[in-house]
Amino acid sequence: MKVILLAGGFGTRLAEYTDVIPKPMVPIGGKPILWHIMQTYARFGHKDFYVALGYKAEVIKEYFLNYRALNANFTVDLASGNVRPHQVDPIDWQVTLVNTGDASMTGGRVKRMQSFIGNETCMLTYGDGVADVDLDALLAFHRSHGKMVTVSAVRPAARFGELELDGGRVASFKEKPQLHEGWINGGFFVIEPRFFDLIAGDGTLLEREPLEQATKAGQLMAYRHDGFWHCMDTKRDHELLESLWAKGAPWAL
């Protein structure tokens, strides 16, 4: 199944990195977070990617254009210019890179991918969130209800430590646990082609009119994901994901 990845935002809250590279290229364990997200899809057999570019699009284009060289050992014959690889990353993805404009909103970027997707069901997610979502179960859920859109609902981690109080006594202390109440948009959508018709143009936010209209029409369903999910919004988020990668990366399945 085709997968749209939104990778064109400015990432202003990660300015420590995004002054130089776009947010989806910020590395975790030496690989861009975009690569980690694509690996999640690839493990479930979804390897046909359509990346919606914007801010610093050239950085992402150059990464994939040079992917084989960046991920292989090779010998260069400087006299002839011939390159002899010694080890090649066996990755077998197809990656289509589409410049959707620096100023486009999330909905506008999705709309611009319509001609590449055609009249097919597809998957869609953001370029800054990793999760251990069971994509087979997500797709089965989407097919079971027959509606226009499925969004993965997740419970984010709390920003601060959680205290459970018994009068003046602390009965429980948890350092930044996952919230037990409240669901948020975690990305990892499945969408039917008619959803594109709800997007007016470049200035449309995916999370506003299109999803609100789908909701009012009873066409938006939520797949509840209780497992790991984390979005890389800030430097602190990046440091957390780096530390989790070193310990085994819960999103790496």
Summary of the structure (lengths in Angstrom):
residues: 253
radius of gyration: 19.9
end to end distance: 19.8
largest distance: 79.1
contacts: 753
relative contact order: 0.19
helix: 34%
strand: 28%
